Structures are given as structure tokens and as C-alpha cells.
Amino acid sequence: MAITSQMVKDLREKTGAGMMDCKKALEETGGKMEDAVDWLRKKGIATAAKKSSRVASQGKVVALGAGGWGVVVEVNTETDFAAKNEKFVAFADDVSKLALEKQPQDLAALNALAYPGTGRSVEEELKQLIATVGENMALRRYDVLSVQGVVAPYIHMGGKIGVIVALESDGPAEGLMELGKKVAMHVAASSPLFLDRGSVALEALERERAVLVDQARASGKPDNIIDKMVQGRIGKYYGEVCLVDQPFVMDPNLTVEQAVNAGAKELGTKAKVAGFVRFMLGEGVVAKEEE
């Protein structure tokens, strides 16, 4: 019996198994859907779909950089114990290296890439891993930076936080990478929300301004004084949320921008921070209460 793509799709929806596994199951069972489901269950492959409702908030963040290209990837699982499983760690590392090599544009493209040495896609390999380890897992986030210069990676607390920082410059790559790593360490510690003042979301700025105006008015000062008070406090707000305006953790007398300028000058060049990405493991994941 000929195995059609629709049959493979239907079996995949029933079981959550990968396409190649579904095709194999149908071939082995003569195209009989229920027998194919049982075949996958016996192989331990169809169990992945049943685990998909369980919350995965542990795992690993991996950040990698090579020249002017860098990636950061978050792979989640349910428990810290499983996050230390050598197969899980290998998957997270391999996917990150694959992302750095192939440079996919988004998470969907990363999932669709061929996983090395298996004949399966990244998405299908993850389902195999779920069946093997016995916990729900997710390739949750992926981001990328590219720049004419270097992208420096930094991993904090063994994969709890991953950061990449792009430095735009035509200076020596080795020295710039060291400088970029220092900025990445700052990002890990200080968690800026925006790159610079120009990238602050208008909604966030207006919300902050409204709060500051109300606070200033409560002082009973006249409007012209209130305006000056608010402008001063907005400047302080920028220093809290914008990376380049934050006090540099390694020398609080300098802003990050000033520290980068000074570091680049020592290298005989100029440089500016062109972008950053910071992933903290599990941020935004709401764990379900045990019944």
C-alpha cells in the first residue's frame, strides 16, 4: 500500500511523533493507522505527545559566537535532574552549534534543520529525546545577532543565563571579543531592557513619564519646576534601563558606552555596542501547581 503524505500527517497529529518515524511506522504496518500508532507506542516514540502538556521550566541556555555572528538558544525540560542528563546537554549544545553554523532566521527554521547524523530534523530529534528521557522538553527560544565586528557570548551560572553582545568595529577581533565579553558579563548582571535611548519603547517611556509627573505634582511645585524635575528623573530612568547609559559593573564611574570607548581606544580603534540579547532560563514560564 502506498504511504501518502496525508497519512503521515494524520499519524503525526495522533501521536506527536516525527514525520520520518510516522512514515516508518506506516510502512511497517501496511498503512494501518491504529497498528501504526501501536508500533510507535511500542518503540516509545508516541509517548512524547502525552508529555507535551507538562511544564518545562528547567534546562539550559547556550550562547555562542564566531566572528561577527552569534546565537543564543534556550532548551527546556521539566526538572533540573533531567537538565543534567548527558543526552539533554548534548542536544542543547548540538542545536546551538548547528544554529551558529547554518544561521537560521528564526526558531521555526532552526527546528526544520537536519539534526547531525540522524536523518531527522531538530524537531524530530527532540521528540526522540523526550521519549528517551521521559520528560517534556522544548526548544523554546532562539535569537541571533550579526555585525561588522564581533559578537561576544557569555554564559552565567552554568547555563542559567546566556548573553550575546554585538560590537561594531573594524578593530582586532581578539581584543574586541574580550571587550565584548566584559559587556556581556555586565548584561548578565544588570539586565538592561533596551540598548540605548532611541530604542526605548514609546509606551514604556510615556508610562514612566506619567508616573514621574504625578510624583512631582505631589510636591506642590509650579509647572516649570515640575518639568525640570521630570526631565532629570527621565535621565535617571535611561541610566537604569538602557545598556549604554548604565554604570559599568567593572567600573561604576564609567557608563557602558564610555567603558567601550575606552577599551576600544586601548586597542587602537573605535567601537560601539550595536545590540545585545539576554536569555534567563525559564523567564516567563509559569509553573503549574501540583494537583
PLY file of the C-alpha trace (Angstrom):
ply
format ascii 1.0
element vertex 291
property float x
property float y
property float z
element edge 290
property int vertex1
property int vertex2
end_header
0.00 0.00 0.00
1.33 3.43 -0.93
2.01 5.67 2.06
0.71 9.18 1.34
1.79 12.44 2.93
-1.73 12.85 4.33
-1.45 9.51 6.13
1.87 10.59 7.62
0.35 13.90 8.69
-2.67 12.18 10.30
-0.44 9.79 12.25
1.80 12.63 13.37
-1.22 14.55 14.71
-2.40 11.44 16.57
0.93 10.63 18.19
3.18 13.68 18.16
5.95 11.56 16.61
8.29 12.89 13.92
7.48 12.61 10.23
10.15 10.03 9.44
9.05 7.87 12.37
5.41 8.09 11.26
6.32 7.10 7.70
8.37 4.16 9.00
5.50 3.03 11.25
3.02 3.11 8.37
5.39 1.19 6.12
5.92 -1.45 8.80
2.18 -1.89 9.36
0.93 -1.77 5.79
-0.63 1.64 6.18
-2.98 0.62 9.01
-3.37 3.70 11.21
-4.16 2.04 14.55
-1.44 -0.56 14.08
0.99 2.25 13.27
0.01 4.03 16.49
0.70 0.84 18.45
4.02 0.38 16.60
5.12 3.86 17.67
3.96 3.29 21.24
5.94 0.07 21.45
9.00 1.96 20.26
8.39 4.60 22.94
8.07 7.34 20.33
4.39 8.26 20.65
4.77 8.98 24.37
6.25 12.40 23.58
2.86 13.88 22.74
1.39 12.84 26.09
4.11 14.72 27.94
3.65 17.96 25.99
1.18 19.45 28.50
3.66 19.29 31.36
5.54 22.47 32.17
9.22 22.63 31.20
10.94 25.48 33.04
14.35 23.97 33.77
17.04 23.30 31.20
19.95 25.14 29.66
20.78 28.37 27.85
23.67 28.24 25.39
25.37 31.31 23.87
27.93 31.01 21.08
29.79 33.49 18.90
32.13 33.30 15.92
33.40 36.48 14.32
30.53 38.80 13.51
27.81 36.23 14.17
26.36 34.96 17.45
23.41 32.90 18.69
21.67 32.22 21.98
19.39 29.22 22.45
17.17 28.09 25.33
16.19 24.42 25.64
13.82 23.49 28.47
12.91 20.38 30.40
10.82 19.69 33.50
13.44 19.07 36.17
16.96 20.13 36.98
17.86 16.44 37.17
16.92 15.89 33.50
18.71 19.13 32.56
21.95 17.44 33.65
21.27 14.32 31.58
24.15 13.92 29.13
21.79 13.38 26.19
19.87 16.56 27.00
23.10 18.56 27.40
24.42 17.16 24.11
21.19 18.11 22.33
21.31 21.69 23.62
24.98 22.04 22.63
24.50 20.43 19.21
21.49 22.58 18.34
23.38 25.73 19.32
26.37 24.76 17.19
24.02 23.96 14.32
22.38 27.37 14.66
25.78 29.08 14.62
26.82 27.13 11.52
23.61 27.31 9.47
22.39 30.74 10.62
18.62 30.09 10.52
16.49 33.22 10.63
14.06 32.11 13.35
13.01 29.27 15.65
10.86 27.57 13.00
13.81 27.47 10.62
16.05 26.08 13.36
13.52 23.32 14.13
13.42 22.35 10.47
17.21 21.91 10.11
18.64 18.42 9.74
19.99 17.19 13.08
23.56 15.91 12.54
23.98 12.19 11.96
20.34 11.12 12.41
18.34 11.72 9.24
15.83 13.57 11.40
15.04 17.24 11.81
15.86 19.10 15.02
12.16 18.96 15.94
12.01 15.21 15.36
15.21 14.60 17.30
13.74 16.47 20.26
10.71 14.15 20.23
13.07 11.19 20.30
14.83 12.73 23.30
11.51 13.28 25.09
10.66 9.60 24.65
14.10 8.54 25.85
14.43 10.78 28.91
10.76 10.67 29.88
10.12 14.38 30.44
8.53 17.13 28.41
11.11 19.29 26.65
11.00 22.33 24.43
13.33 24.21 22.13
11.81 27.40 23.50
13.77 30.39 22.22
16.43 31.31 19.71
17.91 34.65 18.76
20.78 35.84 16.63
22.97 38.90 16.16
25.24 39.78 13.26
27.50 42.79 12.93
30.52 44.18 11.12
32.82 43.41 14.02
32.37 40.71 16.68
29.56 39.06 18.61
30.76 38.04 22.07
28.98 35.26 24.00
28.81 34.78 27.76
27.17 32.03 29.83
26.48 32.60 33.53
25.79 30.07 36.27
26.34 27.03 34.07
23.62 27.92 31.58
21.08 29.76 33.73
21.75 32.99 31.83
23.09 33.36 28.29
24.10 36.64 26.65
25.42 37.75 23.28
26.71 41.28 22.62
27.47 42.76 19.21
30.35 45.24 18.95
30.54 47.18 15.71
34.18 47.88 14.84
36.96 47.19 12.35
39.49 46.65 15.13
41.37 43.44 16.08
38.91 40.59 16.62
40.65 39.02 19.64
40.77 42.25 21.64
37.21 43.19 20.66
35.98 39.76 21.73
37.49 40.27 25.19
35.89 43.71 25.42
32.57 42.32 24.24
32.70 39.56 26.83
33.06 42.16 29.58
29.98 43.95 28.28
28.15 40.62 28.09
29.02 39.96 31.74
27.59 43.38 32.56
24.38 42.50 30.68
24.08 39.24 32.63
24.41 41.12 35.94
22.43 44.30 35.18
19.67 43.04 32.87
19.13 46.16 30.74
15.79 46.44 28.96
16.94 48.47 25.96
20.12 49.12 24.02
20.00 52.94 24.06
17.61 55.86 24.44
16.47 55.62 20.84
15.33 52.03 21.32
13.20 52.67 24.44
9.62 51.75 23.63
7.45 54.87 23.45
4.77 53.21 25.56
7.28 52.43 28.33
8.66 55.97 28.23
5.22 57.61 28.40
4.18 55.35 31.27
7.32 56.27 33.20
6.84 59.96 32.42
3.22 59.87 33.69
4.33 58.34 36.98
7.10 60.91 37.41
4.75 63.83 36.65
2.29 62.63 39.28
5.08 62.24 41.82
6.42 65.73 41.06
2.99 67.36 41.28
2.52 65.86 44.73
5.38 68.09 45.87
3.30 71.20 45.15
5.95 72.73 42.90
4.96 75.01 39.95
4.76 73.51 36.43
8.07 74.92 35.18
9.89 73.32 38.13
7.95 70.08 37.64
9.13 69.92 34.01
12.76 70.20 35.10
12.26 67.61 37.84
10.71 65.15 35.36
13.48 65.65 32.79
16.09 64.94 35.44
14.30 61.81 36.54
13.84 60.63 32.94
17.63 60.88 32.58
17.97 58.66 35.64
15.44 56.23 34.15
17.55 55.95 30.99
20.55 55.17 33.17
18.65 52.29 34.72
17.14 50.63 31.63
19.45 51.48 28.70
22.58 49.35 28.35
24.90 52.07 27.05
23.80 54.50 29.82
24.13 52.07 32.73
27.07 52.37 35.14
29.56 49.73 34.02
29.73 46.96 36.63
33.53 46.72 36.39
33.98 50.48 36.80
30.82 52.30 38.01
32.49 55.67 37.36
32.01 54.99 33.65
28.89 54.23 31.65
28.97 51.14 29.47
29.35 53.37 26.41
32.31 55.18 27.99
33.90 51.89 29.01
33.57 50.53 25.46
35.08 53.71 24.03
37.99 53.49 26.47
38.55 49.80 25.78
38.46 50.32 22.02
40.91 53.20 22.30
43.39 50.88 24.03
43.07 48.59 21.02
43.77 51.47 18.68
40.28 51.53 17.22
36.71 52.70 17.76
33.73 50.55 18.70
30.10 50.80 19.67
27.58 48.39 21.13
25.25 47.52 18.26
22.97 45.06 20.04
22.54 42.50 22.78
20.34 39.53 23.69
19.89 38.19 27.21
18.07 34.92 27.98
17.43 33.87 31.57
16.39 30.25 31.93
12.64 29.82 32.37
11.74 33.52 32.43
8.09 33.94 31.57
7.28 30.25 32.13
4.56 29.80 34.73
4.87 26.50 36.55
1.62 24.67 37.26
0.76 23.80 40.83
0.81 20.13 41.62
-2.67 18.68 41.97
0 1
1 2
2 3
3 4
4 5
5 6
6 7
7 8
8 9
9 10
10 11
11 12
12 13
13 14
14 15
15 16
16 17
17 18
18 19
19 20
20 21
21 22
22 23
23 24
24 25
25 26
26 27
27 28
28 29
29 30
30 31
31 32
32 33
33 34
34 35
35 36
36 37
37 38
38 39
39 40
40 41
41 42
42 43
43 44
44 45
45 46
46 47
47 48
48 49
49 50
50 51
51 52
52 53
53 54
54 55
55 56
56 57
57 58
58 59
59 60
60 61
61 62
62 63
63 64
64 65
65 66
66 67
67 68
68 69
69 70
70 71
71 72
72 73
73 74
74 75
75 76
76 77
77 78
78 79
79 80
80 81
81 82
82 83
83 84
84 85
85 86
86 87
87 88
88 89
89 90
90 91
91 92
92 93
93 94
94 95
95 96
96 97
97 98
98 99
99 100
100 101
101 102
102 103
103 104
104 105
105 106
106 107
107 108
108 109
109 110
110 111
111 112
112 113
113 114
114 115
115 116
116 117
117 118
118 119
119 120
120 121
121 122
122 123
123 124
124 125
125 126
126 127
127 128
128 129
129 130
130 131
131 132
132 133
133 134
134 135
135 136
136 137
137 138
138 139
139 140
140 141
141 142
142 143
143 144
144 145
145 146
146 147
147 148
148 149
149 150
150 151
151 152
152 153
153 154
154 155
155 156
156 157
157 158
158 159
159 160
160 161
161 162
162 163
163 164
164 165
165 166
166 167
167 168
168 169
169 170
170 171
171 172
172 173
173 174
174 175
175 176
176 177
177 178
178 179
179 180
180 181
181 182
182 183
183 184
184 185
185 186
186 187
187 188
188 189
189 190
190 191
191 192
192 193
193 194
194 195
195 196
196 197
197 198
198 199
199 200
200 201
201 202
202 203
203 204
204 205
205 206
206 207
207 208
208 209
209 210
210 211
211 212
212 213
213 214
214 215
215 216
216 217
217 218
218 219
219 220
220 221
221 222
222 223
223 224
224 225
225 226
226 227
227 228
228 229
229 230
230 231
231 232
232 233
233 234
234 235
235 236
236 237
237 238
238 239
239 240
240 241
241 242
242 243
243 244
244 245
245 246
246 247
247 248
248 249
249 250
250 251
251 252
252 253
253 254
254 255
255 256
256 257
257 258
258 259
259 260
260 261
261 262
262 263
263 264
264 265
265 266
266 267
267 268
268 269
269 270
270 271
271 272
272 273
273 274
274 275
275 276
276 277
277 278
278 279
279 280
280 281
281 282
282 283
283 284
284 285
285 286
286 287
287 288
288 289
289 290
